[in-house]
Structures are given as structure tokens and as C-alpha cells.
Amino acid sequence: MSTIQQAEQLLSNMTRAEKAQLLQWVVRDLGEAFPGIESTPGVSGGEPCIVRTRIPVWVLEQARRLGTSEADLLRSYPTLRAEDLTNAWAYVRAHREEINRQILENEEA
């Protein structure tokens, strides 16, 4: 039985109050997780990237700042989906200083 199947079985036996408490723990554990964005040590210097790719969020943001349209980004990166760009822009809004620093560091390199 997979972990998710075990969790589903446990959930079916929980009270609403227990489910609410579990949900609070999950939200706390996820913290500032962003869907579709992952940082993996050893991949693109550990910088936040679009899942399934090695495309750093800062690369997309820098291209957007330089006037590249979303349509052009999607054409230039065939593995990207519109949803990926939406996730990237949400990440940029929440981590503007981090993204600015990454852009600056890579411009200076």
C-alpha cells in the first residue's frame, strides 16, 4: 500500500476536528511552497526553477523585464506551459529581492 493510500485510509477514519488539525500541520509544513517551482541542490545552482525543467525563475523574469512577451517565452521554451509562467510570476512577487539578487549576480558573471 502506498503512502498516499495509507493517508487516505487514515483520513477516512478521522473526525472533522482531527482533519482540521492535520490540515494546519500540512500548511505549516509547506510554509512558502510554490506550486510548480522547486529548488534542488546541484541543479541550476540550487536556484528556484520551473518543475520538470532546469529553467530558473530569474531567467524568465529577466526576459520579461527586457520586453519578451509570454507568447515568445512559450515559443522559446517548448517545455513551458502558461501555468508555469503564472507560477513563476507569483514566485517573483513573493521573492522579489531574491530574484533581483540572482539577476544581478548572473549579469556580473
Helices and strands as residue ranges (DSSP letters): H 3-12, H 16-30, E 37-38, G 44-46, E 49-50, H 57-65, H 70-76, H 82-94, H 96-108
